[in-house]
Amino acid sequence: ICPVGKGYEAREEILEGIQVYRHTLPKEASGGLGYLIEYSAALYWETVLAFKAAGARGFDIIHGCNPPDLIFLVAWLFKPFGKKFIFDHHDINPELYEAKFGKRGLFWRLLTWVERLTFLTADVSIATNNSYRKIAIDRGKMRPEDVYVVRSGPDLTRVKAVPANPEWKRGRKYLVGYVGVMGDQEGVDLLLEAIGHIVQVEGRHDIQFCLVGGGPSFEALQALSRQMGLEDYVTFTGRAPDDVLFEVLSTSDVCVNPDRVNEMNDKSTMNKILEYMATSKPIVQFDVTEGRYSAAEASLYAAANDPISFAEKILELIDDEAKRLIMGQFGRARVVDGLSWKHEAPKLIEAYQRVWSPKARTKTEGRSEARPMAV
C-alpha cells in the first residue's frame, strides 16, 4: 500500500508476485497545515486499502514504514484480530520537523508522542542503522532484542551502472550528479551556492550539474538557479524513472550529497550514498556520522554547511582522475562485500521470524494459494 508516483500510476497491479495498492495524495506539503492534510489523506487511504487487502486475500503482519508515524493507528485496528505489527523506522520525525522548521514546540511534542505510541504498538522494530536502533531503545523504550538493524542496501541486480549518455553533459567535459529529494533539509540550495562558486568565482565552465528528483522545494530551487545565473550549468530532471536515474549516475564523474549537518541528517543513512557507491562513483558530502560510516574512503568531506568548502572538494575530485577511480572502486567493493541488499535480507528474515508465530504458520498450510504473510 503506497502513494502513486511518476511511472507508477496504476491503482492496483501485481509486481513480482506482490499485490500492490496505490492511492493519491494532495500536493506535497511545505508547512504545518500542509503536512496535516497530507498525512490525514495518507492515513485514510492506508486504512481503506488495508481493509480491502484483508478482505481480498488476508494477511498476518502489517509492515509499516514512516513517515508519518501514524501507521500504528491502522495496526491498532487489526491487533485485536491477532495481526502483528513490524515498524520499519525510516525517518526520525521529531528531528525531521526541527530540521525543516528550525524549532520545537507543540507539533514537535506531538511527533515525539506518536513516535512513542508507534514503538509501543510494534512487536518488532527495524532500524536502518545503529543510531536509529539507539533511538528505538532509549526513546521508544523497546527491548533491544526486538530491534533489528536492517540497512537499506542496494539490490545490485537493479542498482548498477549502465552505458553513459554524454548528452547529460550538455557539451561540457565533466558531469556532477545529485539524486534525491528537493527539500530544505537536503541542502540543495547549498549545492547551488557551491556551483555558483565553481562557475562564477573559480571560472570553471567545463562542468555540468544534473539534479535528479522532485520535492516541495523543486520550483523554488529552479527559480534560485535562474536568479544565480546558473540555468545553463544546472539540469533539473524532476521526478525520474530508474532508467534516467541510473543513466545520470553512470555518466557522472562525481556525485554529491549536500544534506545539511543537523541532528536528523547526522543520524540518518541516505540511500543515495549507497547508490553512488554501487555505481562506482566518488562522493562529496558534509561530514555526518552515518554518511561517513556508509561511504568511508569513497567520499571527501566538506566543512559543515560550507558551500565554498563543498565546491573545493568537488574541484579536487574533478581535477584528479586517479583519485576518482580509486574512491569509486573502494565504494563499489564496500557495497558488494558488506552493504548490499544480499547481506541485509537475512536480517530482515530474522525480524519476521521473531513475530512469525506457530499459529500464523498453520493458517497457510494445505492451501493451494497461501495468503500473503504481510501487508
N, C-alpha and C positions, 0 to 999 in steps of 0.2 A: 504494500500500500504506500503510494508516494505521489508527489505532485507531478503534473505533466511538465515536460521540458522540451527544448528545441530538439527536434528529431525523434521525440518520444511522446507523441500526442495521443496515441490510441488509449481509450479509456480502459480497455481490457485486452490483454494478449497473454500468450504463453511464451516465455523466454527460457530456453534451456530446461524445459520441463517445469518451470515455476509459473504459477498463475499470478499475473500482475494486475493490480487495480490502480488506476490513476485518477487523480482529482485535480480540479483547477484551484488556483489561489488568487487573491487580489494582487494588485501591483506590489512589487517588493517594498517592504516597509523602510522608512527612513526616520521615523520618530516614534515616540511612545504610543500614541494613538494608532499609528500605522501598524506597529507590532501587535497591539491588542486585537486589531481587526484580522490581521494575517493569521495569528495563532488561533483565534477563535474559529475561523473558517477551516483551518487545518484540522483542529480537534473535532469539529462537526463531521467532516468527511472521513476522518480516520475511524470515528465511531460507527458511522453508517456502513462503511465498507468492511469493517471488522465483523459486523453482524451479517453482512452479505456473505463474507468468506465462511463464517461459522455455519450458515445455513446451506451453503453450496457443497462444501466438502468437509468442513470441520477442521479443527486444529487443536493442539495440545499446549503449545507455548506461544506467547507473544514476545517477539524480539523487537524491542522499540529503541530507536536511537534519537537523540536530541540534536539540535534544538527543535522545538522548545521542550522544556521539562514538564510537559503536560500529558504525555502519552500514558503515564501511570493512571490517569483517570479512565482511559479505555481499559487498561488491565484490571482496575478495580471492578468493572462491570462483569468481568469473566472469572475473577479469582474465586468467587463463591461456587463456581462450577468445576473447580479443580484445575483450572488453567494456571500455568506457571508464567512468570514474567522475568525475562532477561533484559536488563537495562544496558544498552550499548552507549557508553558515555563519550560522545564526540566533541562536545564543547562545554567549557566551564562558564555557564551563562552569567553568574554574578560578575566574573572578571570581564566577560564579553560586554556586558552592559556598561561597566565602568570604562572600558576602553572606547566604547562608542560615544558615550555622553559625558565622560570626564567627571563623574560624580557618583555618589551612592544615593542614599535617601530611601523613600518609601518603596519605589519599584525595585530597587536593589535588594531590600529586605524581603520583598515578596518572592524574588527569584531564589534567594537562599532558602526560603521556606519551602517552595515547591521542589527545589532540588533535594531537600531533606526528605520530603514525602516520597519522592521518586525512589531514593535509596531504600527507604523504609518498606516500600511496596515490592522491591526487586528481590527475587530469590537468588539471583546471581547478577553481578555487575561486571561488565567488560570495560577495561581501561585501555586507552591507546598507548599509554606509556607509564613509567613509574611515577611521574608527577601526578597524573590523574589517579593512579592507584592510591597514592597517599591521601588525596582529597576524599576518595570514596571511603577510606578507613577513618581518617581523622574528622572530616566534616560530615560525611554521610553516615558514620557510625556502623559501617558494615564490618562483618567479621573478615579478617584477612583471607581466610580460606575460601570465601565466597567472591573474591575479586580476582579476576584473571586479566593479565596483560596480554592483549592481542593487538599487535601493531597493524596498521593499515598498509601492509606491504604490497607492492605492486605485483600483479599477476604477470609474469614475464611471457606468458603466451599471448597477452593482449598489449602490454606496455613494452614496446620495442621500437627500435629505430626503423625508419622507412626511407626510401630514396629521398634525398634532399631536393627541394624545389627552389632554385635560385631566384624565382620571381618574388619571393618574400623579401629579398634583399633590396628590391627596388633600384637595381643598378649599382648598389654600393658593395664594398668588399666584404664587410662583416655584418653579422646579424646577432643582436642580443634579444633573447626571448623571455617572456614572462607568461605564466599560466596561472590563473586564479580569479578570485572574486574581485570586483571593482567596488571596494568599500573603504570606509575611513580607516579602520584599523589595519588594513592591508598595506598602507603606506605607498600607494601608487603615486600620490602627489609628491612624496619624497623622491620616488624614482624619476618623475618628470623634472624635478629640480636638478637631479643628478644628470639627466640627459641635457638639460639646459646648460649646465656647466661644461659638459663634454663638447657640445656643439658650439656654444657661443663664447665660452672663455678659453677652452683649450683649442678651439678651431678645428675640431675633428669632424669632417664631413664625409667620412668613409664608413660610417656605422649607421645601420638602420635598426630600429627597435620595433618589435612586434609584440603587442599585448593581447593575449587571448583570454576572453572571459567577459561576463557581464556582471551586473550587480547594481545596488541602489545608487552608487556614485558614478555610474558609467557616463551619463551625459555630462555631468559636471566636470569629469576628468577630460573628456573630449574638448569641452569648452576651455579648460585650463591649458590644454596643449596648444590650442589655437591662439589663446591670449599670449602665450610664451613664444609664439612664432615657431613652434616645433612640428606643425602638422605634416611637413614634408619628411620628417625623420621618424615619426611615430605612426604605426599602423594599429588601429583598434579593430579587432575582428568581431567583437561582441561574443555572445554565446556561440560556441562552435562544436560540431561533432568531433568524435575521436580522430577521424582521419585527418582533419585540419590541424587539430592539436598536435598530433604526433609528427605531422609534416613540418610544422613550425619548429618543434623541438629538434627534429633531425637536421634541420637547416641551420639552426642557431650555432654560433661559435661559443657563446657564453649564455648561461641562464641566470636569472636573478630572482631573489625573494626579498622584497623591500619591507616586509612586515615590521611595523613599529615595535620597538622594545617596550613592552609593558607586561603586566602580570599574566594576562591572557596568552599572549604570544610566547612568553618565556616558558610556559608550561605545556604548550601545545605542539604536537607533531604535525607538520604540514605535508600533505600528500604530494604537493608539487615538488618538494625537495627530493623525495624518493623517485618520482617520475623523471626528474632531471638526471638523477644518478643512474637510473635504469637505462637511459638513452645515452649514457657516457658523456654527459655534459659537465664542465666545470661550473661552479656556482659562486655568486657573490650574494651575501646576506649580512644583516646585522647580527651581532653576537648574542644569541639567546640560548638558553640551556638545552632545550630539546632539539633545536636546529643544529647546534654543534654536535649533539650526540648522534643525530642521524647522519650528517654529512662528514663530520670529522675532517680529514685532509682533502676531501673533494670540494671544499669551499674555502674562499677567502672571507674574512670577517671585518666589516667596516665598523667604525666607531658608532656608538648608539645614536640612531636617528639623525646622523650627519650625512646629508646628501653629497657634500664635497668629498668626504672620505669614501662614500659609496662609488662616486664617479671615478676616483683614483683607483679603486680596486678593479673596476670594470676595465679601465685602460691598462692596468697591469697585466690582466689576462689577455686582452686583445693583442697586446704587443709582445706576447710570449707564447708562441705556438707550442713549444715543447712543454711548458708548464700546463697549458690547457690539456694536452694529450695525457700527461701523467695523472693529473687530477681526475680527468674523465674516466680513465682506466681504473683508478682507485675506487671511484664511486660505483662504477659498474660491478666490480668484484665484490664490494661490500654488500651490495644488494643481492647478488647471486649467492654469495656464501652465507648470508645471515639475515637479511632484511626483506626478502621477497615473500610473497604470499605462501609459497611452498613451506616455508619454515613456520608460518603463523597459523595455517589451517589446523594443524593438530592441537594447538592451544584452544582454538575455538571449539573443536570437538570435545575437549576436556570440559569446557564450560557447559556445554549441552549435557554431557554425561552427568554433571553434578545435579542437574534438575530433572533428568530423564528417569522417572520412577518406573518400577516394575508394572504398576497399574497402567501407566501410559503406554508401555510397550505392548501389553497384551491387547490393547484396543485395536491394533492393526493386524494382529495375527489372523491368518486364514482368509484375508480379504484379497480378491483379485486385483484391486486397485487401492492400495493403502492410502489413507488420507494423509495430508502433509503434517509434518511434525510441528512446524512453526508458521506464524504469520507475521 
